[in-house]
Amino acid sequence: MEKLALYRKYRPKTFADVIGQEHIVKTVTNALAAGTVSHAYLFFGPRGSGKTTIARLLSKAVNCEKRKGHEPCNQCNSCLEIMDNRSIDLIEIDAASHRGIDEMRDLREGIKFGPTKSKYKVFIIDEAHQLTKEAANALLKTLEEPPPYAIFILATTEIHKMIPTILSRCQRFDFRKLTLAEIIRKLEFICKQEKVKIEKSALELIASNSGGAIRDAESLLGQTLTFSTGADKTEIKAENIKDLLGLVDIKVVGDFVDLLVQEKRAEAISFLQKITEQGNDLQDFSKTLVNYLRQSLILKIVGEEKEKEQSSIITGLTKEEYAKLAGQTAKLEEPEIRRILKLFIEAENKIKYSSIPQLPLELAIAEAVNLEK
């Protein structure tokens, strides 16, 4: 039997399982409990924030045969069919690949027929902003006069591309990016269920490279667990997964920052040349460097005396890496850290447009190590 991906295996089965979108969950569940479900919803937010998950939960809840309050029972035929992707009364349309007028005409024809088994026929239209103008206008006509048994849930990452008349027909919910802490808690829960030992800094590394998307974080964790599967049940550490995730080694970045702190300009440029010859991606190196310098600035501002407060902000570092960062930070004043950080942010933005990729970084080094100051 094919093993389920983690993001599918641990997809929330109830509203109580949803993380990070409490404002949306509360409004939707209140409507379910009061029996005031709308005929059209618009879910807007970044990818991996839970739009499709809550849409499917809403689909389960409105059609649940044994629902008490707002939570689906997950045991009746309707719930089981939706969870197994077998429900013929839940129609999911990916507008990225089915964006034309013909698909919307088919939808308008299909909606004339009531649900086969369920109370409601639910249409989830993902990436709704990609509908063509003609398709969007066809959908609008359906939203204006929907049959009582139809519920539409539109999901989009680019709400500014939606036509205003569709927006006005829907209840709008804005999803937010998940915080690192929320993603880490979910990853810790999965690891506990999978009986896997993994250090906190490894989970922080995965979370910080997920872009705030829980689905991406779960996919990265799945890669990590597959890579680490075997007889060896030792704890998975951050350094074990950096190559797997294609991340620049923090040690390399730390050694580079050492040269900046020591004002060794020629050595820093030679170091950059060396990592370029080794085939390192300079865009990735710059991204990791900027994040490293950002954490140095945070450490300087918050201060080590507030260790508990800053430890929730500075993530993805082992104890040794943190100790090195703290030592470098102590040797620099806050204005100097800000100046260096701004230089390398500018360099990162210029790399992709430069005919010589390392040139923006070399210029940043020359400015960062200002021997005439």
N, C-alpha and C positions, 0 to 999 in steps of 0.2 A: 504493500500500500504506500502511495506517495505521502511523504511527510509534509505536513502543512507548514507554510512559512510562519514565522513568529507573529507577524502583524495580523495574520488571519486567525491563528490559533488563539491569540489573546485579544482579539477585537472585543470591545465591551458588549456584553449581552444584556445589560440593563443600564438605565440612566445613571444609577448610582456608581457604575464602573467608569463613567466618563471623567477624564481629568482635564482641568484647566479651562472649562467653558461653563462655569457654574451659573453665570447670568443667563445663558441660553437655556441650559437644562431646566432651571427654575421656571422660566416663562413657558416653555413647552410643556412641562409636566403639570403646571397649574392649569393650562388650557385642557389637557387630557382629563385631569381630575374633574374639571368643571363642565366638560363636554362642549367646549367652545373651540374646537379645532378649526383652523382656517382652511380655505380651499386652495391657497397658494402661498408658498414660502420661498424666500430667497436667502440662501446661506452664502455669505461672502467672507472670505478670509484666505490666508496663505495655505499652500498645499500642506497636507499632513496635519492639519489642525483639528480634524474630526468632523468635517462637513458631511461626508458620505456616511460615516458611522452614525451620527445623530439622525440623518435622514432615514436610514434603515431601521433604527430603533423606533422612530416615529411610525414608520410603516408597520412594524410589528405591533406596536401598542394599539393603533387604531383598529387593527384587525384581529387582535387577540380574543380568543373565545372565552377565556377565563380570567381576564384582567380584573384586578382589584386596585382601585386607585389609578396610578399612572404607569406602573411597571408591567411590561409584558410577562406572561407566565413562563415562556420558553419551553412549554410542554405540550400545548395544544397543536393540532395539525397545522394551523396557519403559521404559528411561530416556527415550527420545525421546518416547514417548507421554505420560509423566508431565510432561515439560517443555513439551509442546505442549497440555496439558490434554485429552488424548484417551484417557487410560487409563480403562477401565470397571471396573478393579479398585481404583481409588483413589476413594473416595466422600467428598466434602467437604460438610459440612452446616453451614450458618450457623444456629446456635440462636437468634439474635436474630429471625429471620423464620420459622424452622421449629422451634418450641419445644413443640409440642403432643404429646399422647399418640398421635395418628394417625401422626405422622412416626416416632416410636419403634417403633410397632407394625410399620410398613412396614420399618423397619430390621431388626427381629427376624425378620420373614418373609424379607427378602432375604439375611440372613446364613446362612440354612439352605443356600443354594446356594454352592458353593465358587467360588474365583476362576476367571475365564474363561481367562485367558492366563498369569497370574502365579502365583508361589508363595504369596503372601499377598494377602488382601483387606484393605485398609487403610481405616479410617474416621477421618477428621479432623473433630472436632466443635468448631467455633469458638464463642466466647462461651458456653461450656457452662453457665455459671451462670444463663443465662436460660431454661433448660429449666423447664417447669412441674413441680410436685411429682409429678404423675402420670407425666409423661414421664421424669423422673429415676428414678422407681421402676422403670419399664419398662426403662430402660437398665441399671439395677443388676442386674436378673435376667439380662441378656445378659452383663454383665461377670463375674457369678458363675460361669457355666458357658459360656465362649466356645469355639467350635470351634477346633481347632489352627491353622487357616489364617487366623484373624482377628486383627488388631491394631487397637486403639483408641488414638487420640491426642486427648485433650481439652485444649482451650486456653481459658484464662479470665484476665480482668483482676481478678476479684472472687472470690477463693477462699473468702471467708467465707460466700458464698451457696451454696456447694456442699454437698450433704448428706454427713455424715461417712461413711456407708457406701460411697459412691462413692470418696471420698478414700482409704479403706482398701484399695480394690481396685486402686489405681493406683500406679505409681512416680512420685513427685512431683519436679519440677524447677522451681526458682525462678529466673526470669530477672531480670536487673537492668537499670536504665536505662543507656544508653550514656553515656560521658563526652563532653565537648565535643571532647577530643583525638581520640577514636576516630571520632566523626562527621566531624570535619574531615579526617582521613586518608582516609576513604572518599570524601568530596566531592572532595578533591584528585585521587584516583585517577580518578574519573569525568571530571573536567575534563581530565585528561591524555589519557584515551581519546577524549574528544570534541574534543580539540585546541582548547580554549578557554582564553584567558588571563583569570584573575580574581585580584584581589589577596587576600592572606590575610585582611585585615580584613572583606572581603565574605563569605568563607566562614565566618568566626567569627560574623558577624551572622546568617547563615542557621542555623548550628548552634545558636546561643543561643536562637533562636526556634522550634526544633523540639521543645522539651519533652523532649529525650532520646530521641526516636523517629527512627530512621534513615529510615523510610519518609516521614515528614513532611519531613525535611531534603532528601531526594531529590526530593520533589514541589516544594518551594520552589526548589530549584536548577533543576528543569525549567522552572518559571515564569520564573526569571531568564534562563535561556539562550534561551527563546522570545522574551522581551521584548527581548533584546539581539541577536537574530539579524539579520544584514544585511551589507552590504558593509563596514561599519566593524569592523575586527578589533582595535581597541584594547582594552586591558585593562579588564575590568569592575571598577568600583570600588564601595565600600560605599554612597557617596551616590547611585549610579545606581539602587540597588534598594530604597531605603527607602520611596519612594512605592509601588512595586510590591507590597511586602510589607505595606503599611499600617502602617508603623512611625512612631512619633513621632521627629522629627528630633532627634538628640542635641544639635545646636547650640541648639535651643530650650530644652532641659533645661539645658544648660550656661549659657546666659544667665540662666535663672531662678536657678540656684544662685549665680551671680555676685551677684545682688541679695541673697540670703540671707547670703552671706559678707560683703558690704559693709553688712549690717544696714539695708537700705533696705526697710523693711516696707511702706510705702504703695506704693512702686514695684512690689514683688513682687505685691501684691494687684491692682494695675492691670494688670500683665503677665498674671496669671491670667485676669482679666476679658477681656483682649484675645484670648487664645488660645481662650477659651470662645466668644466672638462669632465667631471665625473657623471655628467648627465642629469643633474638635479634640475627640476623645473623651477625657474627663477620666480615665476608667479606664485607658486606654492611656498617657496622660501620666503618671499616678501610677505605673504599673508600670515605665515607663522611668526615671522619677525615682528610684524605690526602688533599682533596679539600679545606677543611676549613683552614688548615695550609698553603696551597698554596695561598689562598686569603689573609691571614695574611702577607705572604712574599711580595706579590704584593703591598699591602697597605703600607708596610714599605719602599719598594723601591721607589714607585711613590710619596708617601708622601701625607698627608691629605691636604696640601696647594693646590694640584692639584686635587681637589675633582671631577671636571668635567671629567678629564681624567680617573681617576681610577674607577669612577662610571660605565663606559662602560665595565670595565673588571670584577669588582666584582658584581656578579649577584646571584639571587635566595635568597637573604636575606631580611627580613623585616627591618624596621628602628631600632627596638629594637635589632635584631640580629646583625645588622651592628654596632650599638653602642657598643655592648659587644665585638665584634671582634676588634674594634678600641681601646678599653680600654686595652684588652689583648696585642695587638700589641705594644702599647706604653710602656709596661713594659718589653719588650724583645728587645735585640739588633739583628740586621740583621743576624750576624753569628750564633747566638743561634737559631733563627727560621729556618735557613737553616739546621743546625745540627739535630734538632728535626724532621723536615720534612723528611730528608733522612732516619732517623731511622724508621719512620712509613711507608715509602714507602717500605723499605726492609721487614718490618713485614707483610705488606699487601701481598707481593709476596710469603711469606713463609707459610701463614695460610693454604692454600689449601693442602700443603704437610705435615703439622705437625700432628702427632698423637694426640696432645693436642692443639686444635685450638687457645686457648687464650695464649699459651706459647710465640709465637713470639711477641705478644703485651706486655706481662708482661716483657720480656727482653728489649723491646724498652722503656718501662716506666722506668726500672732500669737505662738504659743508658741516657735517656732524663733528668731525675732528678739526675744529677751527683752531689752528696753531697760533693765530694772531690775536686771539681774544684776550 
